[in-house]
């Protein structure tokens, strides 16, 4: 198989799998509610734009010829968060507005139309991302340029190192993560704030779907970012240092987390598919609502 075709399959394959999973879910389980009007179009455009950013920017190799390699790595880690930001902005239109003949003026909070489980899932993924970022940053060492990008192993008087998701790589992502969380919260505020109109049930349903989509977009971006961290740490775990000089038996050393290297790699790819499925679930809300006859 041509190397370019193989590389393309590795990049696009998880997204194709995620699309198939989401469509199978829609066909077998159905959906109780769907978006209508312009919100349906904005959801599709939002996910299409985010996917295009994620696939195109993650697959480009020309950036290594133009920019510093460390900067390219940092950007590729941050791409899922930036793509989620773009999707969030697009999916926020059209903004809900107070309709004529207001029927419900009760006070609403950003969580009024949110299912608690999606908030909990988003919080768990955020905690995982932050925890791994701090752990990897703490384990990083400065490279010759003073950037904390290296993981160094000492074997007697010999040292060896490889790249790790250190502070230099993670700083742009940490900033974007904070901005994404704030933007997600503001989106929930804008959805919940306007009073409901006369058709209370319809408007409540639409705001519930849109609020859920906000959390899916944010959680999907965080999950895809988590995938890049896991894959990076998995690659770091594969480092091996061998020192044979003046020793009848070569001395060997490896990262302290080498034993979980395969787990990090496999979980990284699994999490990538999960993140893509979360974004596909947003696109599914643009399809007509249907109920399956299968028990729920």
C-alpha positions as CSV (number, residue, x, y, z in Angstrom):
1,X,0.0,0.0,0.0
2,X,1.3,3.5,-0.9
3,X,2.6,5.3,2.2
4,X,0.5,8.3,1.5
5,X,-2.7,6.2,1.3
6,X,-1.7,4.5,4.6
7,X,-1.1,7.9,6.3
8,X,-4.4,9.1,5.0
9,X,-6.2,6.0,6.3
10,X,-4.6,6.6,9.8
11,X,-5.8,10.2,9.9
12,X,-9.3,9.7,8.3
13,X,-10.0,6.2,9.5
14,X,-11.1,7.1,13.1
15,X,-13.5,9.7,11.7
16,X,-15.1,7.3,9.3
17,X,-15.5,4.8,12.1
18,X,-17.0,7.4,14.3
19,X,-19.5,8.4,11.6
20,X,-20.6,4.8,11.2
21,X,-21.0,4.4,14.9
22,X,-23.2,7.5,15.1
23,X,-25.3,6.6,12.1
24,X,-25.8,3.0,13.5
25,X,-26.9,4.6,16.8
26,X,-29.4,6.8,15.0
27,X,-30.7,4.0,12.9
28,X,-31.1,1.5,15.7
29,X,-32.0,3.7,18.7
30,X,-33.4,6.8,17.0
31,X,-33.5,10.3,18.5
32,X,-36.4,11.8,20.5
33,X,-35.7,15.4,19.5
34,X,-33.9,17.2,16.7
35,X,-32.9,20.8,15.9
36,X,-35.1,22.8,13.5
37,X,-34.6,25.8,11.2
38,X,-31.3,27.6,11.0
39,X,-30.0,25.8,14.1
40,X,-29.9,22.5,12.2
41,X,-27.7,24.1,9.5
42,X,-25.4,25.7,12.0
43,X,-24.9,22.4,13.8
44,X,-23.9,20.7,10.5
45,X,-21.6,23.5,9.5
46,X,-20.0,23.6,13.0
47,X,-19.0,20.0,13.0
48,X,-17.9,20.0,9.4
49,X,-15.6,23.0,10.1
50,X,-14.2,21.4,13.3
51,X,-13.6,18.1,11.5
52,X,-11.9,19.8,8.6
53,X,-9.6,21.7,11.0
54,X,-8.8,18.5,13.0
55,X,-8.1,16.3,9.9
56,X,-6.2,18.9,7.8
57,X,-4.0,20.5,10.4
58,X,-3.2,17.1,12.1
59,X,-2.1,15.6,8.8
60,X,0.0,18.3,7.5
61,X,3.8,17.7,7.4
62,X,4.7,20.8,5.4
63,X,4.6,22.8,8.7
64,X,7.8,21.1,9.8
65,X,9.6,22.7,6.8
66,X,8.3,26.1,7.6
67,X,8.1,26.3,11.4
68,X,10.1,25.1,14.4
69,X,9.4,21.5,15.1
70,X,8.6,22.1,18.7
71,X,6.1,24.8,17.8
72,X,4.4,22.4,15.3
73,X,4.0,19.8,18.0
74,X,2.5,22.3,20.4
75,X,0.1,23.4,17.7
76,X,-1.0,19.9,16.9
77,X,-1.8,19.2,20.5
78,X,-3.9,22.4,20.6
79,X,-5.8,21.8,17.3
80,X,-8.7,19.9,18.8
81,X,-9.4,22.7,21.3
82,X,-9.2,25.3,18.6
83,X,-11.5,23.3,16.4
84,X,-14.0,23.0,19.3
85,X,-13.9,26.8,19.7
86,X,-14.7,27.3,16.0
87,X,-17.5,24.7,16.2
88,X,-18.9,26.4,19.4
89,X,-19.0,29.8,17.8
90,X,-20.8,28.5,14.6
91,X,-23.3,26.3,16.6
92,X,-24.3,29.3,18.7
93,X,-26.1,30.9,15.8
94,X,-28.9,31.8,15.6
95,X,-29.0,33.1,19.2
96,X,-32.2,32.3,21.0
97,X,-34.4,35.4,21.4
98,X,-37.4,36.3,23.5
99,X,-40.5,35.6,21.4
100,X,-43.6,37.6,21.3
101,X,-46.3,36.6,23.7
102,X,-43.9,35.6,26.5
103,X,-45.4,32.7,28.5
104,X,-42.6,31.7,30.9
105,X,-40.5,34.4,32.6
106,X,-39.1,32.2,35.4
107,X,-35.4,32.6,36.2
108,X,-33.2,30.2,34.3
109,X,-29.5,29.3,34.9
110,X,-26.9,28.1,32.4
111,X,-27.7,24.6,33.6
112,X,-31.5,24.9,33.3
113,X,-31.6,22.9,30.0
114,X,-28.6,20.6,30.7
115,X,-28.6,16.9,31.6
116,X,-26.3,16.5,34.6
117,X,-24.5,13.5,33.2
118,X,-23.0,15.5,30.4
119,X,-21.7,18.1,32.8
120,X,-20.2,15.2,34.9
121,X,-18.6,13.7,31.8
122,X,-17.1,17.0,30.7
123,X,-15.7,17.5,34.2
124,X,-14.1,14.1,34.3
125,X,-12.5,14.6,30.9
126,X,-11.2,18.0,32.0
127,X,-9.8,16.6,35.2
128,X,-8.0,13.8,33.2
129,X,-6.5,16.4,30.8
130,X,-5.3,18.7,33.5
131,X,-3.9,15.8,35.6
132,X,-1.9,14.3,32.7
133,X,-0.7,17.8,31.7
134,X,0.6,18.5,35.2
135,X,2.2,15.1,35.5
136,X,3.9,15.3,32.1
137,X,5.0,18.9,32.7
138,X,6.5,18.0,36.1
139,X,8.4,15.1,34.5
140,X,9.8,17.2,31.7
141,X,13.3,18.6,31.5
142,X,14.8,21.6,29.6
143,X,16.2,20.9,26.1
144,X,19.3,22.7,24.8
145,X,17.1,25.7,24.1
146,X,15.8,25.8,27.6
147,X,12.4,24.6,26.6
148,X,10.8,22.0,28.8
149,X,10.2,19.4,26.1
150,X,12.4,16.5,27.2
151,X,12.1,13.4,29.3
152,X,15.6,12.4,30.5
153,X,16.8,9.0,31.9
154,X,20.1,8.7,33.7
155,X,22.1,5.4,33.5
156,X,25.2,5.9,35.6
157,X,27.1,8.7,34.0
158,X,25.1,8.4,30.8
159,X,21.9,10.3,30.1
160,X,19.4,9.8,27.3
161,X,16.2,11.6,26.5
162,X,13.2,11.8,24.2
163,X,10.3,14.3,23.9
164,X,7.4,14.4,26.3
165,X,4.3,16.5,26.6
166,X,6.2,19.1,28.7
167,X,5.3,22.6,29.6
168,X,6.5,24.1,26.3
169,X,4.1,21.9,24.4
170,X,1.2,22.1,26.8
171,X,1.1,25.9,27.5
172,X,-0.9,26.9,24.3
173,X,-3.3,24.0,25.0
174,X,-3.8,25.1,28.7
175,X,-4.7,28.6,27.5
176,X,-7.1,27.3,24.9
177,X,-8.7,24.9,27.4
178,X,-9.5,27.7,29.7
179,X,-10.9,29.8,26.9
180,X,-13.0,26.8,25.6
181,X,-14.5,26.2,29.1
182,X,-15.4,29.9,29.5
183,X,-16.9,30.0,25.9
184,X,-18.9,26.9,26.6
185,X,-20.3,28.4,29.8
186,X,-21.2,31.6,28.0
187,X,-22.9,29.6,25.3
188,X,-25.1,27.9,27.9
189,X,-25.9,31.3,29.4
190,X,-27.0,32.7,26.0
191,X,-29.1,29.7,25.3
192,X,-30.9,29.8,28.7
193,X,-31.3,33.5,29.2
194,X,-34.1,34.7,26.9
195,X,-37.6,34.0,28.2
196,X,-39.5,31.2,26.7
197,X,-42.3,32.1,24.2
198,X,-45.9,30.8,24.0
199,X,-44.8,27.4,22.6
200,X,-43.0,26.5,25.8
201,X,-42.6,22.8,25.1
202,X,-41.0,23.3,21.7
203,X,-38.7,26.1,22.9
204,X,-37.6,24.1,25.9
205,X,-36.9,21.1,23.7
206,X,-34.8,23.1,21.3
207,X,-32.8,24.7,24.1
208,X,-32.2,21.3,25.7
209,X,-30.8,20.0,22.4
210,X,-28.6,23.0,21.8
211,X,-27.3,23.0,25.4
212,X,-26.5,19.3,25.0
213,X,-24.7,20.1,21.8
214,X,-22.6,22.7,23.5
215,X,-21.4,20.1,26.0
216,X,-20.8,17.6,23.3
217,X,-18.7,20.0,21.3
218,X,-16.7,21.0,24.4
219,X,-16.3,17.4,25.7
220,X,-15.4,16.2,22.2
221,X,-12.7,18.7,21.8
222,X,-11.3,17.9,25.3
223,X,-11.5,14.2,24.5
224,X,-9.6,14.6,21.2
225,X,-7.0,16.7,23.0
226,X,-6.7,13.9,25.6
227,X,-6.1,11.5,22.8
228,X,-3.0,13.5,21.6
229,X,-1.7,13.5,25.2
230,X,-2.1,9.7,25.6
231,X,-0.5,9.0,22.3
232,X,2.4,11.3,23.1
233,X,3.0,9.7,26.5
234,X,2.7,6.3,24.9
235,X,5.5,7.2,22.5
236,X,7.6,8.5,25.4
237,X,7.1,5.3,27.3
238,X,8.7,3.4,24.4
239,X,12.1,5.0,25.0
240,X,14.9,2.6,25.9
241,X,18.4,3.5,27.0
242,X,21.2,0.9,26.7
243,X,24.8,1.5,27.9
244,X,27.4,-1.2,27.1
245,X,30.7,0.5,27.5
246,X,33.1,-1.2,30.0
247,X,30.3,-3.6,31.1
248,X,30.2,-7.3,30.2
249,X,26.4,-7.0,30.5
250,X,24.8,-4.0,28.9
251,X,22.9,-1.7,31.3
252,X,19.4,-0.8,30.4
253,X,16.9,1.8,31.5
254,X,13.5,2.9,30.6
255,X,10.8,5.4,31.7
256,X,9.1,4.7,35.0
257,X,5.8,4.3,33.2
258,X,7.1,2.1,30.4
259,X,4.9,-0.8,31.5
260,X,1.7,1.1,30.6
261,X,3.1,2.3,27.2
262,X,0.9,-0.1,25.1
263,X,-2.1,0.9,27.2
264,X,-1.5,4.6,26.6
265,X,-1.2,4.0,22.8
266,X,-4.3,1.8,22.5
267,X,-6.3,4.1,24.8
268,X,-5.2,7.1,22.8
269,X,-6.7,5.7,19.6
270,X,-9.8,4.6,21.4
271,X,-10.3,8.0,23.0
272,X,-9.8,9.6,19.5
273,X,-12.7,7.6,18.2
274,X,-14.8,8.5,21.2
275,X,-14.1,12.2,20.8
276,X,-15.0,12.0,17.1
277,X,-18.3,10.2,18.0
278,X,-19.2,13.0,20.4
279,X,-18.9,15.5,17.6
280,X,-20.9,13.2,15.2
281,X,-23.7,13.1,17.8
282,X,-24.0,16.9,17.3
283,X,-24.4,16.4,13.6
284,X,-27.0,13.7,14.2
285,X,-29.2,16.3,15.9
286,X,-29.6,17.9,12.5
287,X,-31.3,14.7,11.2
288,X,-35.0,14.2,11.6
289,X,-36.2,13.0,15.0
290,X,-37.2,9.4,15.0
291,X,-38.0,6.8,17.6
292,X,-36.8,3.2,17.4
293,X,-39.0,0.3,18.3
294,X,-36.1,-1.2,20.2
295,X,-36.4,-1.0,24.0
296,X,-34.4,1.8,25.6
